[in-house]
């Protein structure tokens, strides 16, 4: 599988069984109360040509994030073929950083203990630990130009930089992709989209 292959995220809808809704971008939605803190939700489209394109690695991480939030979502190619990269498939998730290791670093403290959310930090043998904005689902679509964060010390040091430089309001921590993948099929059957998710009509 070539490194520049792009894939898309496809959500299922209770109100439209059998039809697909394609991830277009993130949006903020209020909680209905004056002064309430907005939450991040997916903005969806019914036209595949409006779907945001991601690398397979990004899409798998984003799928794990949204499934952890209770959404039904799968990865497909840009022609609508899939689902891709499910645990029961023999094809491994492609790694676009050949030779670079990675480590999931869970957040500790600040109310995150025991929630098993954090960030995937990668390792370059020559330069040390790093994370790119495209490695974080909440940043991949609209903040992909942020500067890569590096540390020669540890993966945990990179996560500290995420907190202080990007902030957790923008760089939303997500579940361990491997853990989410192991439980993905069971969650997918039970998960449904929340009624507040906006579906953007297609242009065709």
DODOVEX-922654 format. One line per field, with one value per residue: residue in one letter; x, y, z of N, C-alpha, C, O, CB in turn; residue number from 1. Coordinates in steps of 0.1 Angstrom, whole numbers, padded with zeros to 4 digits, always signed. Glycine has a CB too. Layout:
BEGIN
loba A ... $
n_x X ... $
n_y Y ... $
n_z Z ... $
ca_x X ... $
ca_y Y ... $
ca_z Z ... $
c_x X ... $
c_y Y ... $
c_z Z ... $
o_x X ... $
o_y Y ... $
o_z Z ... $
cb_x X ... $
cb_y Y ... $
cb_z Z ... $
dodren NUM ... $
***
This chain:
BEGIN
loba X X X X X X X X X X X X X X X X X X X X X X X X X X X X X X X X X X X X X X X X X X X X X X X X X X X X X X X X X X X X X X X X X X X X X X X X X X X X X X X X X X X X X X X X X X X X X X X X X X X X X X X X X X X X X X X X X X X X X X X X X X X X X X X X X X X X X X X X X X X X X X X X X X X X X X X X X X X X X X X X X X X X X X X X X X X X X X X X X X X X X X X X X X X X X X X X X X X X X X X X X X X X $
n_x +0008 +0007 +0024 +0011 -0016 -0050 -0078 -0112 -0135 -0165 -0197 -0224 -0259 -0288 -0312 -0311 -0309 -0287 -0277 -0249 -0229 -0205 -0174 -0167 -0155 -0145 -0167 -0179 -0203 -0229 -0240 -0266 -0271 -0269 -0238 -0226 -0200 -0188 -0189 -0169 -0179 -0186 -0189 -0209 -0214 -0235 -0224 -0199 -0177 -0173 -0160 -0135 -0100 -0077 -0046 -0041 -0032 -0038 -0066 -0073 -0066 -0084 -0108 -0108 -0109 -0135 -0151 -0147 -0161 -0186 -0197 -0208 -0186 -0166 -0137 -0131 -0121 -0115 -0133 -0154 -0152 -0151 -0156 -0123 -0092 -0101 -0101 -0105 -0095 -0069 -0051 -0026 -0025 -0013 +0020 +0032 +0056 +0081 +0103 +0102 +0094 +0065 +0046 +0019 +0009 -0006 -0027 -0021 -0034 -0052 -0078 -0078 -0069 -0072 -0089 -0078 -0070 -0050 -0020 -0005 +0029 +0057 +0089 +0120 +0149 +0172 +0166 +0149 +0119 +0087 +0057 +0032 +0008 -0010 -0011 -0029 -0063 -0082 -0069 -0061 -0077 -0082 -0060 -0036 -0012 +0003 +0033 +0056 +0061 +0090 +0112 +0141 +0142 +0120 +0090 +0069 +0077 +0071 +0043 +0038 +0046 +0026 +0004 +0010 +0017 -0001 -0024 -0051 -0076 -0076 -0060 -0073 -0073 -0072 -0085 -0064 -0054 -0049 -0062 -0088 -0093 -0094 -0117 -0135 -0154 -0175 -0184 -0192 -0215 -0233 -0232 -0245 -0252 -0253 -0282 -0276 -0257 -0246 -0258 -0246 -0262 -0256 -0239 -0249 $
n_y -0012 +0021 +0050 +0075 +0070 +0079 +0079 +0078 +0088 +0072 +0076 +0061 +0063 +0065 +0074 +0071 +0044 +0022 +0041 +0063 +0087 +0111 +0121 +0155 +0178 +0192 +0206 +0231 +0227 +0241 +0234 +0239 +0256 +0289 +0304 +0280 +0254 +0249 +0218 +0195 +0183 +0160 +0173 +0163 +0150 +0142 +0136 +0120 +0132 +0154 +0146 +0146 +0139 +0115 +0101 +0065 +0059 +0082 +0081 +0057 +0063 +0084 +0071 +0054 +0074 +0086 +0064 +0059 +0080 +0071 +0069 +0054 +0044 +0039 +0031 +0039 +0036 +0062 +0057 +0046 +0020 -0005 -0017 -0007 -0019 -0032 -0052 -0079 -0083 -0094 -0076 -0055 -0023 +0003 +0017 +0049 +0060 +0045 +0024 +0040 +0040 +0039 +0052 +0050 +0074 +0077 +0102 +0116 +0126 +0157 +0150 +0130 +0104 +0070 +0071 +0063 +0078 +0097 +0105 +0095 +0091 +0094 +0080 +0091 +0077 +0093 +0119 +0119 +0119 +0127 +0145 +0151 +0175 +0162 +0137 +0138 +0133 +0155 +0176 +0170 +0176 +0205 +0218 +0211 +0223 +0230 +0234 +0207 +0190 +0183 +0162 +0153 +0139 +0122 +0103 +0112 +0138 +0150 +0149 +0166 +0190 +0191 +0197 +0223 +0238 +0233 +0230 +0213 +0219 +0223 +0202 +0174 +0148 +0112 +0078 +0049 +0037 +0010 -0004 +0005 -0005 -0033 -0036 -0026 -0037 -0046 -0022 -0008 -0020 -0013 +0014 +0047 +0076 +0108 +0129 +0156 +0159 +0175 +0172 +0179 +0188 +0173 +0185 +0176 $
n_z +0000 -0009 +0004 +0001 -0001 +0003 +0026 +0039 +0065 +0076 +0088 +0106 +0106 +0127 +0119 +0092 +0081 +0066 +0049 +0041 +0059 +0055 +0070 +0073 +0085 +0117 +0142 +0165 +0190 +0210 +0244 +0249 +0270 +0283 +0282 +0284 +0280 +0248 +0228 +0209 +0178 +0150 +0117 +0092 +0058 +0031 +0006 -0010 -0022 -0007 +0015 +0040 +0034 +0046 +0058 +0060 +0086 +0102 +0099 +0112 +0138 +0143 +0139 +0161 +0181 +0177 +0180 +0206 +0217 +0213 +0187 +0156 +0133 +0104 +0084 +0050 +0015 -0009 -0029 -0017 -0008 +0016 +0050 +0061 +0076 +0099 +0129 +0124 +0099 +0078 +0068 +0078 +0096 +0078 +0082 +0079 +0086 +0082 +0101 +0123 +0157 +0179 +0206 +0229 +0251 +0280 +0296 +0328 +0359 +0365 +0362 +0344 +0351 +0349 +0327 +0303 +0281 +0258 +0239 +0209 +0205 +0185 +0175 +0163 +0153 +0149 +0159 +0181 +0202 +0190 +0179 +0155 +0143 +0126 +0137 +0157 +0162 +0166 +0155 +0130 +0107 +0105 +0116 +0106 +0100 +0121 +0140 +0144 +0174 +0194 +0214 +0230 +0252 +0263 +0255 +0272 +0277 +0253 +0253 +0274 +0262 +0243 +0259 +0270 +0247 +0225 +0239 +0257 +0250 +0223 +0212 +0215 +0238 +0231 +0230 +0235 +0204 +0198 +0219 +0215 +0190 +0195 +0209 +0191 +0172 +0189 +0201 +0179 +0171 +0191 +0193 +0184 +0165 +0181 +0186 +0181 +0161 +0132 +0099 +0068 +0039 +0007 -0023 -0046 $
ca_x +0000 +0015 +0023 +0002 -0030 -0059 -0090 -0122 -0143 -0179 -0205 -0237 -0270 -0300 -0323 -0310 -0303 -0281 -0271 -0236 -0226 -0191 -0168 -0162 -0147 -0150 -0174 -0182 -0218 -0232 -0247 -0280 -0272 -0262 -0225 -0221 -0188 -0191 -0182 -0166 -0187 -0182 -0198 -0210 -0220 -0240 -0217 -0185 -0167 -0170 -0154 -0121 -0091 -0067 -0037 -0047 -0028 -0046 -0080 -0075 -0066 -0096 -0119 -0107 -0113 -0149 -0158 -0146 -0171 -0199 -0202 -0205 -0177 -0156 -0128 -0133 -0113 -0122 -0143 -0165 -0150 -0146 -0147 -0109 -0083 -0107 -0092 -0106 -0089 -0055 -0042 -0021 -0026 +0000 +0028 +0038 +0069 +0089 +0115 +0100 +0086 +0055 +0042 +0008 +0012 -0019 -0026 -0022 -0038 -0061 -0091 -0077 -0065 -0081 -0097 -0071 -0069 -0037 -0015 +0005 +0041 +0066 +0103 +0129 +0162 +0182 +0162 +0142 +0105 +0080 +0043 +0027 -0006 -0017 -0012 -0040 -0075 -0089 -0061 -0057 -0085 -0081 -0048 -0025 +0000 +0010 +0047 +0058 +0067 +0101 +0119 +0152 +0142 +0111 +0076 +0061 +0080 +0064 +0029 +0038 +0046 +0012 -0005 +0014 +0018 -0013 -0035 -0060 -0088 -0075 -0055 -0082 -0067 -0080 -0082 -0054 -0059 -0049 -0073 -0101 -0095 -0097 -0132 -0142 -0166 -0186 -0189 -0198 -0229 -0241 -0230 -0253 -0249 -0261 -0291 -0271 -0247 -0251 -0256 -0247 -0267 -0246 -0241 -0254 $
ca_y +0000 +0033 +0059 +0086 +0067 +0086 +0072 +0087 +0083 +0070 +0074 +0055 +0072 +0057 +0080 +0068 +0030 +0018 +0052 +0067 +0101 +0113 +0131 +0166 +0186 +0193 +0218 +0233 +0228 +0244 +0224 +0244 +0265 +0301 +0303 +0266 +0251 +0241 +0206 +0193 +0172 +0159 +0177 +0152 +0153 +0129 +0135 +0114 +0141 +0164 +0139 +0150 +0128 +0113 +0089 +0054 +0059 +0092 +0076 +0047 +0070 +0092 +0061 +0050 +0085 +0088 +0052 +0061 +0089 +0065 +0070 +0043 +0049 +0030 +0037 +0034 +0043 +0074 +0052 +0041 +0006 -0008 -0010 -0011 -0019 -0038 -0062 -0093 -0083 -0098 -0065 -0046 -0009 +0007 +0027 +0058 +0063 +0032 +0025 +0049 +0034 +0048 +0048 +0057 +0080 +0082 +0114 +0114 +0138 +0166 +0143 +0120 +0092 +0059 +0072 +0057 +0087 +0104 +0108 +0086 +0098 +0086 +0081 +0091 +0072 +0103 +0131 +0117 +0117 +0138 +0144 +0160 +0178 +0152 +0125 +0140 +0134 +0168 +0186 +0166 +0182 +0219 +0224 +0202 +0231 +0234 +0229 +0194 +0191 +0174 +0161 +0143 +0133 +0111 +0105 +0119 +0152 +0155 +0151 +0179 +0201 +0192 +0204 +0237 +0246 +0232 +0230 +0202 +0224 +0221 +0189 +0166 +0134 +0102 +0065 +0041 +0031 -0005 -0008 +0008 -0015 -0046 -0036 -0018 -0044 -0047 -0009 -0003 -0025 -0006 +0029 +0054 +0090 +0116 +0137 +0169 +0160 +0182 +0166 +0189 +0182 +0172 +0195 +0171 $
ca_z +0000 -0011 +0015 -0001 -0002 +0012 +0030 +0045 +0076 +0072 +0100 +0104 +0112 +0131 +0112 +0078 +0081 +0053 +0042 +0047 +0062 +0054 +0079 +0065 +0094 +0131 +0145 +0179 +0193 +0224 +0252 +0251 +0281 +0281 +0288 +0284 +0272 +0236 +0226 +0195 +0171 +0136 +0107 +0082 +0045 +0024 -0006 -0008 -0027 +0003 +0026 +0042 +0031 +0056 +0056 +0068 +0100 +0108 +0099 +0122 +0151 +0144 +0141 +0176 +0189 +0176 +0186 +0221 +0220 +0211 +0174 +0147 +0122 +0098 +0074 +0036 +0006 -0015 -0038 -0009 -0005 +0030 +0059 +0061 +0088 +0111 +0136 +0119 +0086 +0078 +0064 +0089 +0094 +0072 +0089 +0070 +0091 +0083 +0109 +0135 +0167 +0184 +0220 +0234 +0264 +0287 +0305 +0342 +0367 +0358 +0359 +0333 +0356 +0347 +0315 +0292 +0269 +0257 +0226 +0203 +0202 +0176 +0178 +0152 +0158 +0149 +0165 +0193 +0202 +0183 +0175 +0145 +0145 +0119 +0145 +0167 +0154 +0167 +0148 +0117 +0096 +0103 +0122 +0102 +0097 +0134 +0141 +0150 +0187 +0196 +0226 +0230 +0265 +0265 +0249 +0281 +0276 +0242 +0257 +0282 +0253 +0237 +0269 +0272 +0235 +0218 +0249 +0256 +0244 +0209 +0210 +0224 +0240 +0225 +0235 +0229 +0192 +0199 +0228 +0209 +0179 +0201 +0213 +0181 +0167 +0199 +0203 +0167 +0170 +0201 +0192 +0174 +0165 +0189 +0177 +0178 +0151 +0120 +0086 +0058 +0026 -0004 -0034 -0059 $
c_x +0009 +0013 +0014 -0012 -0038 -0072 -0099 -0129 -0158 -0187 -0218 -0247 -0282 -0311 -0323 -0303 -0299 -0275 -0258 -0236 -0211 -0185 -0162 -0152 -0152 -0158 -0177 -0197 -0220 -0240 -0262 -0281 -0264 -0248 -0219 -0209 -0192 -0183 -0179 -0174 -0183 -0193 -0198 -0217 -0225 -0234 -0203 -0175 -0164 -0163 -0139 -0112 -0080 -0058 -0044 -0044 -0036 -0061 -0082 -0075 -0079 -0108 -0119 -0112 -0129 -0157 -0158 -0156 -0185 -0205 -0199 -0198 -0168 -0147 -0130 -0123 -0121 -0132 -0155 -0164 -0145 -0157 -0132 -0103 -0091 -0099 -0093 -0101 -0074 -0046 -0038 -0023 -0013 +0007 +0035 +0052 +0077 +0101 +0113 +0090 +0075 +0051 +0030 +0011 -0001 -0017 -0028 -0025 -0048 -0074 -0090 -0073 -0076 -0090 -0091 -0072 -0055 -0033 -0005 +0017 +0050 +0081 +0111 +0143 +0173 +0179 +0155 +0127 +0098 +0065 +0039 +0013 -0015 -0019 -0023 -0053 -0082 -0082 -0059 -0064 -0082 -0069 -0036 -0012 +0008 +0024 +0048 +0066 +0077 +0106 +0130 +0152 +0133 +0098 +0068 +0064 +0073 +0049 +0028 +0038 +0032 +0003 -0002 +0014 +0005 -0025 -0045 -0073 -0088 -0070 -0062 -0076 -0077 -0077 -0071 -0059 -0060 -0060 -0087 -0104 -0099 -0112 -0140 -0155 -0178 -0192 -0196 -0212 -0238 -0241 -0239 -0249 -0258 -0270 -0286 -0261 -0253 -0248 -0257 -0251 -0256 -0249 -0247 -0268 $
c_y +0012 +0043 +0071 +0083 +0074 +0078 +0082 +0080 +0083 +0067 +0068 +0063 +0063 +0062 +0076 +0054 +0027 +0029 +0057 +0083 +0102 +0124 +0142 +0175 +0185 +0206 +0219 +0234 +0231 +0233 +0228 +0254 +0278 +0301 +0289 +0264 +0243 +0228 +0203 +0181 +0171 +0165 +0168 +0157 +0140 +0127 +0131 +0124 +0153 +0159 +0144 +0137 +0128 +0102 +0078 +0055 +0070 +0087 +0066 +0053 +0078 +0083 +0057 +0061 +0086 +0076 +0053 +0071 +0084 +0066 +0057 +0048 +0039 +0038 +0031 +0041 +0054 +0070 +0046 +0026 +0004 -0017 -0016 -0011 -0023 -0049 -0076 -0094 -0087 -0087 -0057 -0032 -0004 +0018 +0036 +0063 +0051 +0034 +0033 +0041 +0044 +0043 +0056 +0061 +0085 +0094 +0110 +0127 +0146 +0160 +0132 +0106 +0081 +0060 +0067 +0065 +0094 +0106 +0097 +0094 +0089 +0089 +0081 +0087 +0083 +0116 +0130 +0116 +0129 +0135 +0155 +0163 +0168 +0139 +0126 +0142 +0148 +0179 +0183 +0173 +0197 +0226 +0216 +0210 +0235 +0227 +0216 +0197 +0180 +0174 +0150 +0135 +0120 +0114 +0114 +0134 +0158 +0158 +0164 +0191 +0203 +0200 +0219 +0245 +0245 +0233 +0218 +0206 +0222 +0207 +0179 +0152 +0124 +0088 +0058 +0034 +0016 -0010 -0006 -0002 -0028 -0047 -0029 -0025 -0044 -0033 -0004 -0008 -0017 +0009 +0035 +0069 +0097 +0125 +0151 +0171 +0166 +0174 +0176 +0183 +0183 +0182 +0189 +0165 $
c_z +0000 +0001 +0014 -0003 +0008 +0014 +0036 +0057 +0073 +0085 +0096 +0112 +0115 +0123 +0097 +0077 +0067 +0045 +0049 +0049 +0063 +0063 +0070 +0073 +0108 +0132 +0160 +0180 +0207 +0231 +0255 +0262 +0278 +0288 +0289 +0276 +0260 +0235 +0211 +0189 +0156 +0127 +0096 +0069 +0039 +0010 -0004 -0012 -0018 +0015 +0028 +0040 +0042 +0052 +0064 +0083 +0108 +0109 +0110 +0136 +0153 +0146 +0156 +0184 +0189 +0181 +0201 +0225 +0218 +0197 +0166 +0135 +0117 +0088 +0060 +0027 -0001 -0025 -0030 -0006 +0009 +0037 +0058 +0075 +0101 +0117 +0130 +0105 +0088 +0075 +0076 +0086 +0089 +0081 +0079 +0074 +0093 +0091 +0122 +0144 +0172 +0198 +0224 +0248 +0270 +0295 +0319 +0349 +0359 +0355 +0349 +0338 +0354 +0334 +0302 +0280 +0269 +0243 +0222 +0199 +0195 +0179 +0165 +0158 +0158 +0157 +0178 +0192 +0196 +0181 +0165 +0147 +0137 +0126 +0156 +0160 +0154 +0159 +0133 +0105 +0094 +0109 +0118 +0100 +0110 +0134 +0149 +0164 +0189 +0210 +0225 +0243 +0266 +0257 +0259 +0280 +0264 +0245 +0266 +0273 +0246 +0246 +0269 +0259 +0227 +0226 +0246 +0250 +0229 +0205 +0219 +0225 +0235 +0231 +0228 +0216 +0192 +0208 +0222 +0197 +0184 +0204 +0202 +0176 +0176 +0201 +0191 +0166 +0180 +0199 +0181 +0175 +0174 +0181 +0174 +0167 +0138 +0108 +0075 +0045 +0015 -0015 -0046 -0057 $
o_x +0018 +0002 +0008 -0020 -0034 -0076 -0095 -0128 -0163 -0184 -0223 -0244 -0287 -0320 -0333 -0292 -0307 -0268 -0257 -0242 -0205 -0191 -0155 -0142 -0163 -0156 -0177 -0204 -0213 -0245 -0269 -0292 -0253 -0248 -0208 -0207 -0198 -0172 -0186 -0175 -0177 -0205 -0187 -0224 -0219 -0237 -0196 -0163 -0155 -0160 -0132 -0116 -0075 -0061 -0051 -0052 -0041 -0067 -0093 -0083 -0084 -0117 -0130 -0119 -0135 -0167 -0167 -0160 -0195 -0217 -0190 -0203 -0163 -0150 -0131 -0117 -0133 -0139 -0164 -0174 -0135 -0166 -0130 -0107 -0088 -0091 -0083 -0102 -0068 -0034 -0047 -0023 -0002 +0000 +0043 +0059 +0080 +0109 +0122 +0080 +0077 +0053 +0029 +0014 -0007 -0006 -0036 -0020 -0051 -0081 -0101 -0073 -0088 -0098 -0097 -0074 -0050 -0042 +0002 +0017 +0052 +0084 +0110 +0148 +0182 +0188 +0154 +0122 +0103 +0061 +0043 +0005 -0026 -0026 -0026 -0054 -0087 -0087 -0057 -0059 -0080 -0067 -0026 -0001 +0018 +0026 +0042 +0075 +0074 +0104 +0127 +0160 +0138 +0095 +0059 +0055 +0069 +0044 +0019 +0032 +0028 -0005 -0012 +0012 +0000 -0036 -0047 -0081 -0099 -0076 -0057 -0073 -0089 -0066 -0068 -0068 -0069 -0067 -0095 -0115 -0107 -0118 -0152 -0165 -0189 -0204 -0206 -0221 -0250 -0251 -0241 -0244 -0270 -0266 -0291 -0257 -0264 -0237 -0268 -0245 -0248 -0260 -0249 -0274 $
o_y +0014 +0044 +0076 +0091 +0076 +0070 +0094 +0068 +0093 +0058 +0070 +0069 +0055 +0053 +0078 +0054 +0028 +0026 +0055 +0090 +0095 +0135 +0140 +0179 +0180 +0216 +0208 +0242 +0225 +0225 +0222 +0259 +0277 +0297 +0288 +0271 +0233 +0227 +0209 +0170 +0181 +0164 +0165 +0167 +0130 +0118 +0137 +0124 +0160 +0166 +0145 +0126 +0138 +0094 +0080 +0052 +0067 +0089 +0066 +0049 +0078 +0086 +0056 +0059 +0087 +0077 +0049 +0071 +0091 +0063 +0050 +0056 +0031 +0049 +0018 +0051 +0055 +0078 +0040 +0019 +0010 -0022 -0027 -0005 -0019 -0055 -0083 -0105 -0083 -0088 -0052 -0028 -0007 +0026 +0031 +0069 +0046 +0043 +0033 +0037 +0056 +0031 +0069 +0053 +0095 +0096 +0101 +0137 +0143 +0165 +0126 +0096 +0083 +0051 +0065 +0060 +0096 +0110 +0091 +0103 +0077 +0099 +0071 +0094 +0083 +0122 +0140 +0112 +0141 +0123 +0166 +0155 +0165 +0130 +0116 +0152 +0152 +0189 +0192 +0175 +0201 +0238 +0215 +0203 +0242 +0217 +0215 +0205 +0168 +0183 +0140 +0126 +0109 +0125 +0121 +0143 +0170 +0168 +0171 +0201 +0214 +0209 +0227 +0257 +0256 +0238 +0214 +0198 +0220 +0201 +0177 +0145 +0126 +0087 +0062 +0026 +0010 -0020 -0015 -0006 -0035 -0057 -0027 -0018 -0041 -0031 +0003 -0001 -0016 +0015 +0029 +0073 +0094 +0128 +0157 +0182 +0162 +0170 +0183 +0173 +0192 +0188 +0197 +0160 $
o_z +0008 +0006 +0023 -0007 +0019 +0005 +0039 +0058 +0068 +0092 +0085 +0122 +0107 +0119 +0090 +0072 +0058 +0035 +0061 +0041 +0071 +0063 +0061 +0068 +0111 +0125 +0166 +0173 +0216 +0224 +0263 +0264 +0272 +0300 +0295 +0266 +0260 +0240 +0203 +0196 +0151 +0130 +0090 +0069 +0041 +0003 +0003 -0007 -0020 +0024 +0018 +0043 +0047 +0043 +0073 +0091 +0119 +0120 +0117 +0145 +0164 +0153 +0162 +0194 +0199 +0187 +0208 +0237 +0220 +0196 +0169 +0127 +0125 +0085 +0059 +0031 +0002 -0030 -0036 -0003 +0013 +0030 +0054 +0084 +0112 +0109 +0130 +0099 +0097 +0078 +0083 +0074 +0095 +0087 +0071 +0066 +0105 +0090 +0130 +0140 +0169 +0201 +0222 +0257 +0266 +0301 +0322 +0346 +0348 +0346 +0345 +0330 +0357 +0331 +0292 +0269 +0280 +0235 +0230 +0190 +0198 +0186 +0157 +0167 +0167 +0163 +0186 +0181 +0197 +0182 +0167 +0153 +0141 +0122 +0163 +0152 +0144 +0157 +0125 +0095 +0083 +0107 +0126 +0098 +0109 +0128 +0159 +0164 +0187 +0217 +0220 +0245 +0269 +0254 +0254 +0282 +0264 +0241 +0265 +0276 +0243 +0241 +0270 +0259 +0223 +0221 +0235 +0246 +0223 +0196 +0231 +0215 +0235 +0236 +0216 +0217 +0187 +0204 +0223 +0195 +0177 +0203 +0205 +0175 +0172 +0202 +0192 +0161 +0177 +0204 +0171 +0186 +0175 +0170 +0165 +0164 +0134 +0106 +0074 +0040 +0015 -0015 -0056 -0066 $
cb_x -0010 +0013 +0037 +0008 -0032 -0063 -0087 -0132 -0140 -0181 -0207 -0238 -0274 -0303 -0324 -0302 -0312 -0292 -0281 -0225 -0233 -0187 -0157 -0174 -0146 -0138 -0188 -0175 -0225 -0239 -0240 -0289 -0267 -0270 -0225 -0232 -0178 -0188 -0190 -0150 -0203 -0181 -0195 -0218 -0209 -0255 -0218 -0184 -0171 -0184 -0154 -0119 -0085 -0073 -0022 -0041 -0013 -0046 -0084 -0063 -0054 -0098 -0117 -0093 -0107 -0153 -0151 -0132 -0169 -0209 -0195 -0219 -0170 -0163 -0113 -0147 -0107 -0112 -0137 -0178 -0140 -0144 -0151 -0101 -0077 -0122 -0096 -0121 -0091 -0053 -0049 -0007 -0030 -0002 +0038 +0029 +0068 +0092 +0126 +0094 +0094 +0043 +0053 -0005 +0022 -0025 -0036 -0008 -0026 -0055 -0101 -0067 -0061 -0090 -0101 -0076 -0080 -0026 -0009 -0001 +0048 +0063 +0108 +0129 +0167 +0184 +0154 +0145 +0100 +0086 +0033 +0030 -0009 -0011 +0001 -0036 -0085 -0091 -0048 -0059 -0100 -0093 -0050 -0028 -0003 +0002 +0056 +0067 +0057 +0112 +0109 +0166 +0137 +0108 +0070 +0064 +0095 +0065 +0024 +0050 +0057 +0007 -0003 +0027 +0030 -0013 -0042 -0062 -0091 -0065 -0039 -0096 -0064 -0080 -0094 -0048 -0052 -0036 -0072 -0101 -0082 -0089 -0133 -0133 -0163 -0181 -0177 -0190 -0229 -0236 -0216 -0268 -0250 -0253 -0304 -0265 -0241 -0246 -0266 -0233 -0279 -0246 -0228 -0245 $
cb_y +0000 +0040 +0064 +0094 +0051 +0100 +0060 +0091 +0091 +0059 +0088 +0040 +0083 +0059 +0095 +0079 +0020 +0012 +0064 +0063 +0106 +0115 +0125 +0175 +0200 +0193 +0219 +0245 +0215 +0257 +0220 +0233 +0259 +0314 +0309 +0256 +0243 +0249 +0194 +0190 +0175 +0144 +0192 +0140 +0161 +0130 +0148 +0101 +0147 +0170 +0124 +0155 +0130 +0110 +0092 +0041 +0063 +0105 +0071 +0036 +0079 +0101 +0049 +0047 +0098 +0090 +0039 +0065 +0102 +0071 +0082 +0037 +0062 +0018 +0035 +0036 +0033 +0083 +0042 +0043 +0000 +0005 -0011 -0001 -0006 -0042 -0063 -0097 -0070 -0110 -0057 -0049 -0002 +0013 +0020 +0070 +0072 +0027 +0030 +0062 +0029 +0049 +0051 +0048 +0092 +0070 +0125 +0108 +0146 +0172 +0153 +0124 +0093 +0058 +0087 +0043 +0097 +0095 +0122 +0078 +0103 +0089 +0070 +0105 +0061 +0108 +0139 +0129 +0115 +0141 +0144 +0155 +0192 +0150 +0122 +0153 +0124 +0172 +0188 +0151 +0180 +0225 +0225 +0195 +0243 +0229 +0240 +0185 +0191 +0177 +0158 +0150 +0143 +0108 +0092 +0115 +0153 +0145 +0139 +0179 +0199 +0178 +0197 +0238 +0240 +0219 +0243 +0195 +0239 +0231 +0188 +0165 +0132 +0102 +0056 +0031 +0036 -0010 -0001 +0022 -0016 -0049 -0028 -0016 -0058 -0052 +0001 -0008 -0040 -0010 +0033 +0052 +0096 +0124 +0138 +0175 +0146 +0196 +0154 +0195 +0190 +0158 +0202 +0160 $
cb_z +0012 -0024 +0018 -0013 +0000 +0006 +0039 +0034 +0089 +0062 +0107 +0109 +0102 +0146 +0113 +0071 +0087 +0045 +0040 +0038 +0075 +0040 +0088 +0061 +0089 +0141 +0137 +0185 +0189 +0225 +0265 +0253 +0294 +0286 +0301 +0280 +0281 +0223 +0232 +0194 +0172 +0132 +0103 +0088 +0036 +0023 -0014 -0015 -0041 +0007 +0025 +0057 +0017 +0070 +0061 +0062 +0102 +0099 +0086 +0121 +0152 +0131 +0132 +0180 +0184 +0162 +0181 +0224 +0212 +0220 +0167 +0143 +0127 +0090 +0078 +0031 -0005 -0021 -0048 -0015 -0016 +0037 +0073 +0052 +0090 +0108 +0151 +0119 +0079 +0069 +0053 +0093 +0107 +0058 +0099 +0068 +0105 +0069 +0101 +0130 +0178 +0175 +0230 +0234 +0263 +0295 +0301 +0348 +0370 +0346 +0355 +0323 +0371 +0358 +0313 +0290 +0268 +0264 +0226 +0190 +0216 +0161 +0187 +0145 +0151 +0134 +0155 +0202 +0217 +0170 +0188 +0131 +0140 +0105 +0152 +0176 +0159 +0181 +0155 +0116 +0099 +0110 +0137 +0090 +0089 +0146 +0147 +0141 +0198 +0186 +0238 +0228 +0276 +0279 +0247 +0296 +0274 +0230 +0265 +0292 +0242 +0235 +0282 +0279 +0226 +0210 +0249 +0269 +0248 +0203 +0212 +0218 +0254 +0210 +0235 +0239 +0180 +0204 +0242 +0204 +0171 +0213 +0226 +0169 +0163 +0212 +0206 +0155 +0174 +0215 +0190 +0177 +0151 +0199 +0184 +0191 +0148 +0119 +0084 +0056 +0021 -0010 -0036 -0064 $
dodren 1 2 3 4 5 6 7 8 9 10 11 12 13 14 15 16 17 18 19 20 21 22 23 24 25 26 27 28 29 30 31 32 33 34 35 36 37 38 39 40 41 42 43 44 45 46 47 48 49 50 51 52 53 54 55 56 57 58 59 60 61 62 63 64 65 66 67 68 69 70 71 72 73 74 75 76 77 78 79 80 81 82 83 84 85 86 87 88 89 90 91 92 93 94 95 96 97 98 99 100 101 102 103 104 105 106 107 108 109 110 111 112 113 114 115 116 117 118 119 120 121 122 123 124 125 126 127 128 129 130 131 132 133 134 135 136 137 138 139 140 141 142 143 144 145 146 147 148 149 150 151 152 153 154 155 156 157 158 159 160 161 162 163 164 165 166 167 168 169 170 171 172 173 174 175 176 177 178 179 180 181 182 183 184 185 186 187 188 189 190 191 192 193 194 195 196 197 198 199 200 201 202 203 204 $
***
